[in-house]
Amino acid sequence: MIPPKHADITARVAAYIEVAEMQVPHAQAVLLTLLTKLIRATTVVEIGTFTGYSTLCLAAGLAPGGTVTTCDLTSDYHEIAVRAWEAANLADRIHTVHGPAARTLRDMPSVPHIDLAFIDADKTGYVEYWDLLLPRIRPGGLVLADNVLYAGEAAAPEAAGNAAAIRAFNRHVHADTRVEGLLIPVADGMTIARKKEDAGDRRRAGKARRRQCRIRSGCRTDDQRDSDLRAARRPPTQ
Ligand SMILES: C[S@@+](CC[C@H](N)C(=O)[O-])C[C@H]1O[C@@H](n2cnc3c(N)ncnc32)[C@H](O)[C@@H]1O
C-alpha cells in the first residue's frame, strides 16, 4: 500500500502525464528507503530530482542528522518537490542544487565521504557520474543506478541512443573491480554496487571503532586503554 505522503506526490505527478513515468515506482521507492536505512546512511547524493519522490524516499531512510543532496538541471518541478518534502516533514534534510550533475559532483570534496548515491538522470551521463562518484563514496558505501535494463533494449548488441549509453554503463560497472554488486530486475532495472573495503580501510575502521569505544568509556588514550585491557586479562588477586 502506498503511504499517504507518497500517494500525494504520486497523484500530483500523474497530472504531468507525459513525464510521470520518470518517477520511480513504489516498489523501488520502498527499496531506496530500505537500502538507505540498512547502511545507516547520513550523506546521500541523488542525481535527478524531478518531482522529488525518490529524494523523499531516500530522506525517509536517513540516520539521525543525515542529509540528501539532490541535483537537477531544471527547477521546473521544484515547487512540487518542496511541497511533498514539507508535507513529509523531511524538507530540512534535503539540499537542492540546480545545474548539470557533473558540475555538482566536481564541486563536492573528492575524498570518500558519501554513504549512498542514486543516479537517475540523463543516460548518456551515467559513466561520467559513476567515475566522479566512486572516489567520493566511502568504503562500504552504495551506488545505485536506475533504468539499467532500459526496457530490455540495453541487452541488445545493436542498442542505440540511450539504450547504448546504458549498455556501455553496465559494462563499465561490471569491469570496475572497486565494487561488488548486482543488477536487480525491479522496475526498469536497478544496479546496486557496494564499494569494497581494502585492508587499509578495515584497519582505519577498526581504529575508529576502538577510538569511539575509548571515548565512550572515558578512557581517552591508547596507554590507558592498553593498561585496562592488561588488567582485565590478569587473573584476579586474592
Ligand atoms: C528520471 S527523472 C528523475 C526521477 C526522480 N529520481 C524520481 O524518481 O522521482 C530524471 C531527471 O534528471 C534530470 N537531468 C537530466 N539531465 C541532467 C543533467 N545533466 N544534470 C542534472 N540533472 C539532469 C532531468 O531534468 C529529470 O528531472
The ligand as an SDF file (V2000), in Angstrom:
LIG
                    3D

 27 29  0  0  0  0  0  0  0  0999 V2000
   14.0270   10.2090  -14.4210 C   0  0  0  0  0  0  0  0  0  0  0  0
   13.9830   11.8490  -13.8310 S   0  0  0  0  0  0  0  0  0  0  0  0
   14.3710   11.6490  -12.0990 C   0  0  0  0  0  0  0  0  0  0  0  0
   13.2330   10.9920  -11.3700 C   0  0  0  0  0  0  0  0  0  0  0  0
   13.3760   11.0230   -9.8710 C   0  0  0  0  0  0  0  0  0  0  0  0
   14.6260   10.3960   -9.4530 N   0  0  0  0  0  0  0  0  0  0  0  0
   12.2060   10.3030   -9.2460 C   0  0  0  0  0  0  0  0  0  0  0  0
   12.2320    9.0700   -9.1570 O   0  0  0  0  0  0  0  0  0  0  0  0
   11.2240   10.9590   -8.8700 O   0  0  0  0  0  0  0  0  0  0  0  0
   15.4780   12.4850  -14.4900 C   0  0  0  0  0  0  0  0  0  0  0  0
   15.8140   13.8990  -14.0850 C   0  0  0  0  0  0  0  0  0  0  0  0
   17.1710   14.1380  -14.4530 O   0  0  0  0  0  0  0  0  0  0  0  0
   17.2970   15.4770  -14.8200 C   0  0  0  0  0  0  0  0  0  0  0  0
   18.5090   15.6620  -15.6480 N   0  0  0  0  0  0  0  0  0  0  0  0
   18.6870   15.3760  -16.9470 C   0  0  0  0  0  0  0  0  0  0  0  0
   19.9230   15.6840  -17.3370 N   0  0  0  0  0  0  0  0  0  0  0  0
   20.5660   16.1500  -16.2600 C   0  0  0  0  0  0  0  0  0  0  0  0
   21.8990   16.6420  -16.0010 C   0  0  0  0  0  0  0  0  0  0  0  0
   22.8180   16.6890  -16.9780 N   0  0  0  0  0  0  0  0  0  0  0  0
   22.1970   17.0490  -14.7540 N   0  0  0  0  0  0  0  0  0  0  0  0
   21.2650   17.0140  -13.7650 C   0  0  0  0  0  0  0  0  0  0  0  0
   20.0210   16.5550  -13.9430 N   0  0  0  0  0  0  0  0  0  0  0  0
   19.6610   16.1430  -15.1660 C   0  0  0  0  0  0  0  0  0  0  0  0
   16.0010   15.7850  -15.5670 C   0  0  0  0  0  0  0  0  0  0  0  0
   15.7350   17.1810  -15.5520 O   0  0  0  0  0  0  0  0  0  0  0  0
   14.9790   14.9610  -14.7820 C   0  0  0  0  0  0  0  0  0  0  0  0
   14.2820   15.7520  -13.8350 O   0  0  0  0  0  0  0  0  0  0  0  0
  1  2  1  0
  2  3  1  0
  2 10  1  0
  3  4  1  0
  4  5  1  0
  5  6  1  0
  5  7  1  0
  7  8  2  0
  7  9  1  0
 10 11  1  0
 11 12  1  0
 11 26  1  0
 12 13  1  0
 13 14  1  0
 13 24  1  0
 14 15  1  0
 14 23  1  0
 15 16  2  0
 16 17  1  0
 17 18  1  0
 17 23  2  0
 18 19  1  0
 18 20  2  0
 20 21  1  0
 21 22  2  0
 22 23  1  0
 24 25  1  0
 24 26  1  0
 26 27  1  0
M  CHG  2   2   1   9  -1
M  END
$$$$
